Amino acid sequence: MAARKESGNGTNSHTDLGALTGLRSGKRSFYPEYVRSAERLEYAVQALDRISRALVRTVEGPRSLVEAVVRAAAEHLQADWLLLAIADGALRAARPRFLLLCNGDLIDDEAGLPPEVGEHLDAVRSRPWEVEWEPSGPGWVRAPMTLDGEPVGGIVGWPGSEVSVADTDLAILRVLANQAAVALHNSFLFHAAVQLRGRTEQLSEAAAKQARDLAARNAELQETQRRLVEAMQRQALDDERHRIARELHDTVTQYVLSAGMTIEVCRSELEAMGPEAARVAERLAPARGATQQAVERLRAAIYALHHSAEEPPGSLPVLLQQLSTVHLPSDLKVEVRVEGTPAPLPPEAENSILRLTGEALFNTVAHAHASRSLVHLVYKADHLRLTVSDDGTGDPAQLRRSLHLSSAADLAGRHRGLVNMAARARELGGTLSIRRSRMGGISLQLRVPLPSPTSSEVTM
């Protein structure tokens, strides 16, 4: 290399390139200095080539990079041994923390270090700043490793006996060490980015799986809610059937049976009163048969109401149509009409409307002496209107007075059906009115506000 061994505190990165390539000679003989400068330049180019070959190993990981730098530096110095070490607390993620090339072997275990190498390792680890101001000593050379102007380690080597170390060689070692520091830092960032990308992909896959699981559970929840609504709707119809069956059994059937028994008693008494009365008694025979037939029909209707087949639930119009068939055992003919686009309501609201309609139809059957009834359901933009009309003999004014008195105190228990319907209307936030029907009887009208699509969301 150079003809003499130079020592000193070293130079910064700006003067390193000058030391590598510049020609500084004040001697009279220019040619010998030129030859020495050309030799240093050739070694510098070879060293830079080693540096470039070392740095391309960065993507292989920190270990491969450190090995390449150590081998490049050792080859340049033809060193018996060469050590690269990182200071304590610097480049925390870099591994290995030191690497020694000795007799062709790479050592990263302190137990295998020669004693003299251990002293240099301790100096680089604990006092990395000393490497910069003490670059050489008897038989050894040092080069600092810096990152952003801070000492983070160094290279220590024992050059071969035929090698004379010059400033250019120290500059090459500094370039190798500094580039190794930058490459180690970038390698850590690169592998951290790779790990982060892998972690991100894992998190993304986990999030996607969680989203799929959540969607599946949400679908199960919606299906459960749908079945619950169906069960509530079916229960509303069943309750209405059972209530009507109880009313028929406890009142109407008993009245018909009493009437039949009264007719039979009268027939027996008339037959005992003589021929003229007997002829009158014969006229009562059809009435007795009619009462017996009525009782049989009532019993059949009660059985049908208690043992109705499963009916598929549906929207409010469908449920009203199903409810209208509950009252068919009487002579009342019920028609259901729907206007507008059906809007979904909460299940509790639909059940209340369904029960209110059933109460109104039962009152029509029991008290109005009507032959026809119309259930008219109208959907408007902001409200729902339900009207139950009949052609019976009811008086709307009398019913309004009865509702008013029953709401205050109904000691006899009569007209509780009207009170219950009015209470349901208030619970729905609506109103209940009683008017004269165009069909001639009673027109009971329920008006209920519809929920705003923007203020509430109802799942059916």
WOPEFEN-V951086 format. One record per helix or strand of 2 or more residues. SS is the DSSP state (alpha for helix, beta for strand). FROM is the first residue (numbers start at 1). LEN is the number of residues. If there is no record, write none. Layout:
# WOPEFEN-V951086
SS_FROM_LEN / SS_FROM_LEN
This chain:
# WOPEFEN-V951086
alpha_13_9 / alpha_30_26 / alpha_58_3 / alpha_62_16 / beta_81_6 / beta_98_5 / beta_105_3 / alpha_110_3 / alpha_115_12 / alpha_128_6 / beta_136_2 / beta_140_8 / beta_150_9 / alpha_167_105 / alpha_275_9 / alpha_285_22 / alpha_316_12 / beta_333_7 / alpha_347_21 / beta_372_8 / beta_383_8 / alpha_396_13 / alpha_416_12 / beta_431_6 / beta_442_8
